[in-house]
C-alpha cells in the first residue's frame, strides 16, 4: 500500500524515506492456557480461546523495497500500481522473516519467568484500557481528556513513540476447538463422553522444533453421514479498541480465512479492504498451489 501511494505521488519523498527505513513492529495475543492449572484445563479452560492470554511484541526489518529514491521510472508495477511481490521479496526471504518471528516468540515463551512477566504486565494493560475508556467517555461528553496518574507498577515498557504496524494472531486449525459435526464421538477431547484428561492438542510456543516433536494423532471426528448437527458457517465479532488495527486468521474446512478488526475513526474502510486484498494476494503468491515451498513457517 505504501509503495502504491508513493509511486502515484501521495507520499512526500521525506516521509517515504523515513518510513521505508523503519523496522516493522507487530503485536498480538499469546496463549497461556497450557501453563494454567491442569484441573482448570480438564474442565474446559484449555479450549476457551479468549481466556488466559498475554501479549507479545516482535520486530521485523524494514519493509522490502526495490528502490530508494524518487527516480523510480524503471520500477515494475502490477495492474494495481505497486511493484509485484516477486520484485519486493523472494520466497526464501518470506520464509526467513516468518522464522524470525517464530524465533522471537519461542524466546519469549522459553523464558523461565514468562508467567511472572505476564502477571507483572497486567497493571499496564489495565491502565491502557482505563485511559482509552475514560478518554472516550470524556470526548463523548465534550469534556477535557483526564490526565490519569501512572502507578509505578503500570509503567509501560513500550516507548510512547513506538508505532505498531498492526496486531496479528492466528487461531490455527479451527476444527480443534470448534468441530463442524455433532454429536462428538467418544474420545474427542471436547466430547462430554470423554474422560477429562489433559488435552494433547494444545502445546506452547517453546516446544521443540517440529522435526523433533512427536506427531499427534488427529482427534476422532463425526462423519457427515452421522452428523445430527452441522455448523456450516461461523463468525467472530471483536470490538475494536481506539486506534486498533488487528488482523486474524484461521483454517477451517481446509481453507485459510482472514478477519480484520479496526477503528473506523482511525482507518477508512477503503484502506482496510485494500490491505486485506494485499494479504490475500500475498498469501496466494507465497503459499498458493502454484508456489514452490522454499521453507517452513
N, C-alpha and C positions, 0 to 999 in steps of 0.2 A: 504494500500500500504506500509506503514512504517512497519507494522507487518511482511508482507511478505519479505521485504528486510532485516529486522533484522534476521528473522528465517533462511534465506538462507545465512546469513553471509555478506551481502552487507553493513550493517551499523556497524561501530565500537561500542563497548559497551558504551564508554563515550558519544558518540553522541546520542545513543539511550536513555541513562539515562537522558540526558539533554532534548531531545525532548519530551519524554513521561511525563515530569513534567510541561511542559509549557502550560499555558492557550491558548485556540484557539480563535483568533480574526477574526471576519468577518466584511465585509462592503458591502454596496450596496446603490442603489438609494431609496429615499423616495418621494412619490407623494405629491407635494404641490399644485396641481391644485384645490383641494376643498377649499383652502384658497384664491384663486385668485378672482378678480372682477367678480361678478355674470354675468355681461353683457358679459365679455370675455368668461365665461363658456358657456353661452347660444349660443354664436356664433361658438361653436365647440371646444374651448380650453380644455374643460373637457375631451375630448376623445383623445387628442394628447399625446400619452404616452411618447414621447421624450422631452416634454416641462415642464418647471417649476418643477425641481427636486432638492432636496438636497441629502446629503449622510448621512448614519447612520454608526455607529460602534457598534457592540455588542460583548460580550465575553462569551464564554462557558468554563467550567472546562477543565482540561487536557483530552487528548483522552483516551477512555476506553482501558484498558489492563488487561488481566487475570494473568499477571506475571510481575516480576520486575527485573529479572536478566537473565544472560545467561543460567542459569540452567532451560532450557525450554523443557526437554525431555518429560514431561508429558502434554504439551500443545496440545490440539486437533487442527487438521488442516483440512480444507476442500480440495477439489480437486484442488484448485488454490494455495494452500500452505500457507494460512493465517487462523487464528482462525475464526471459524464461527461466524456469528452475534449473535447467541443465547448465545455464551460464552462471547462476548465482552460487550453486553448491552441488558438488558431486555426491553420488550416493555414499561413497566412502566417508566424506565429511559429515553427511547427515547422520549416519550411524555412529560416527565418532562423537558427535555432540550429544546424541542420545546416551551414550555410555558415560560421558562427562556428568550428565545429570544423575544417572544411576549411581555413579561412584560417590557423588556428594551426598545423596540420600542415604546410602549404606553407611557412610562415615558418621552421619548424624545419629542413626539408629544403633550403630555399633558402640557408641559412647556408653560406658558403664553408668554414666549419670544422666542418660537420656530422659528417664522418667522424672528425675529430680529437676532437670532443666525445664521440662514441660510444666511441672507443677509451679515452678518459680515464675514462669512467664504468664500464668493465668491472670494475675492482677493487671498486667499490661493490656491483655486482651479485653478485660472487663472495662478498664478505663477508656479504651478506644471506643467501645460500643456506647458507653455512657456519654462521651463527648459527642459522638455522632447523633445520639438521640436528643440530648439537651439542645444542641445547636439547631437540630431540625425543628423541634418544638418552638424554640425562640424565633426562628426565621418565619415560621407559620404565623406567629403572633405579631410579627413586626417589631420584636424586641431586640436589643443588642445581644450579641452572642456572649454567653457567660464564659468567664475565664476560670476554668476548673483547676484547682491545685493538683500537682503531680506528687503523689506519695512516693517515698523513697523506693518502695518495693515495686513500683509501677513504672520505673524509668524505662523508656523504650530503647532497645538496643539498635533499632533501625534508624539511621540518620534521617532528620526531617527532610533533607533534600534528595533522598533516595526515591526514585520513581520506578515502580514495577512495570514490566511490560504487560503482564496480565496474570491472573490467577489460573492455576491448572490443577486438574485432578482426573483420575481415571478410576471408575468402579470395577474395571476389569470385566470378567465374564459374568453377565447379569444372571444367567441361569443358576449360578451357585447360590445366590441369595434370593432370587425370585423365579423359581421354576415355572415354566409355562403351563404344565399339565397337572391336574389334581384329580383324585387324591394321590398323595405322595406314597410310594411304596415303602414298606418297612426296610430299614437300612439306610434310607436317605437321611443325611444329617439334620434336615429340617422337619422330618416327619415326627408327629406326636407318638407314633408307634415304635420309634427308635429309642433305645436306651440312651440316657443323657450322658454321653461321653464327650470328651473334648473334640472339637471339630477339626480334622486334619486339613481341611481345605484352606484354612486361614493361617498364614505364616507372616513373618515380619521381614522388613527390608534388609536386615543384617544377616539373612540366611546365606548359606554357601552358594557359590555360583551354580547356575542351572545345570552345568555339566557334571557337578558333583552331588547335587541334591537328588534324593530318591524320588522316583516317579510315583505320583499319586494316582490311584485309580479314580475315574470319574464316578460320582455318586449314581446309584441306580435312578432311572427316570421312568415316568409313566408314559407308555406309548400313546400315540394319537388315538388309536382304536379303543383303548381302555379309559381314556380321559372322560370324567364326568363334568369337569370344569376346565375351560381352556382360556388362558389370557392371550388375547390377540394383539393388544397394544397397551402401553402404559406411558405415562408422562409424569415427570417430576417437576414441581413448581418450587423454585427457590426465590426468596425475597432478596432483592439486591440491596446491598448497603450503599451509602453515599460514595460516589466515585468508583464503584466496583465494576470490574470487567472480568468475568470469570468464565473460562472455557472448560467444559467437562466432556468426557467421552465414556462409552461403554460398549461392550459387544453383546449383542442379543440376537439369537437365532442365526448365528453365523455372520452377522452384519455389524460393522462398526458404525456407531452413531455419535454425532456431536450435539452438544447443547450449550447454549450460552446464556448467561445472566448478566445484565448490565444496567447501569444507572442511566435512565433516559434523560435525566437533567444534565448529564455529562457527555454522553455519546449520542450521535444520531443513528436512527435505525438504518439508514442507508450505509453508513460506515460499518455498522455491525454486520449487515448482510454481506458487504464486500469482504470483510475479514473472514467470516465463516466460509465463504466461497473459496477464498485463498487457501484455507485449511483443507477443504475438500479436494481442491486441485493438487495441492502438495502431497496429500495422502495418496491420491491415485498415482502421482508421478513416482514417489519413492517406495510405496508399498503395494501398488496395484498389481494386477495379474500380469501386466506386460513388463513389470520391473524385475530386474535380476537382483536378488538379495546380495548385498555386499557386507552384511554383518548381522548382529543381533542386538535388539534394543534391550 
